[in-house]
Amino acid sequence: MKQLELSFRSRKALTVHVGEAAATEIIEFLVRLAERVEQLDRGKVDIMEIVPTAPARRNTLRKAA
């Protein structure tokens, strides 16, 4: 999860602009969100179609001669 962590500069900017309590809450939320994304990514399963889908029908009309 190291790549998903906020840098010190980002944390400091949040603290300066929204206050320490709000910044801490936002950072904790982002950390939990990143952990959840990692968890979902680890459990991801590729889906393979068993029955191939039919090509789209062409709606061709013949012009009367």
C-alpha positions as CSV (number, residue, x, y, z in Angstrom):
1,M,0.0,0.0,0.0
2,K,3.0,2.3,0.1
3,Q,2.2,3.7,-3.3
4,L,-1.2,4.8,-2.2
5,E,-0.1,6.8,0.8
6,L,-0.2,10.6,0.9
7,S,3.1,12.5,0.9
8,F,4.0,14.7,3.8
9,R,3.4,17.8,1.6
10,S,-0.1,16.6,0.8
11,R,-0.9,16.0,4.5
12,K,0.6,19.4,5.4
13,A,-1.5,21.2,2.7
14,L,-4.7,19.5,4.0
15,T,-3.9,20.5,7.6
16,V,-3.2,24.1,6.6
17,H,-6.3,24.5,4.4
18,V,-9.0,22.6,6.3
19,G,-7.6,22.4,9.8
20,E,-5.9,19.6,11.8
21,A,-9.0,17.7,12.9
22,A,-10.6,17.7,9.4
23,A,-7.3,16.8,7.7
24,T,-6.9,13.8,10.0
25,E,-10.4,12.6,9.3
26,I,-9.9,13.0,5.5
27,I,-6.5,11.2,5.6
28,E,-7.9,8.3,7.7
29,F,-10.8,8.0,5.3
30,L,-8.4,7.9,2.3
31,V,-6.3,5.3,4.0
32,R,-9.3,3.1,4.6
33,L,-10.5,3.6,1.1
34,A,-7.1,2.7,-0.3
35,E,-7.1,-0.5,1.8
36,R,-10.5,-1.4,0.5
37,V,-9.4,-0.9,-3.1
38,E,-6.4,-3.1,-2.5
39,Q,-8.7,-5.8,-0.9
40,L,-11.1,-5.7,-3.9
41,D,-8.2,-5.8,-6.3
42,R,-6.7,-8.9,-4.7
43,G,-10.1,-10.6,-4.9
44,K,-10.8,-9.7,-8.5
45,V,-11.7,-12.5,-10.8
46,D,-11.5,-12.3,-14.6
47,I,-14.7,-13.2,-16.3
48,M,-14.7,-15.3,-19.4
49,E,-17.7,-15.7,-21.6
50,I,-18.8,-19.3,-21.9
51,V,-21.2,-18.7,-24.8
52,P,-19.9,-16.4,-27.4
53,T,-22.2,-13.5,-28.1
54,A,-23.8,-13.3,-31.5
55,P,-22.7,-10.4,-33.7
56,A,-25.2,-7.5,-33.9
57,R,-27.9,-8.0,-36.5
58,R,-27.7,-5.7,-39.5
59,N,-31.0,-4.1,-40.4
60,T,-30.6,-4.1,-44.1
61,L,-33.6,-3.3,-46.3
62,R,-33.6,-4.0,-49.9
63,K,-34.9,-1.2,-52.1
64,A,-37.8,-2.2,-54.4
65,A,-36.8,-1.9,-58.0
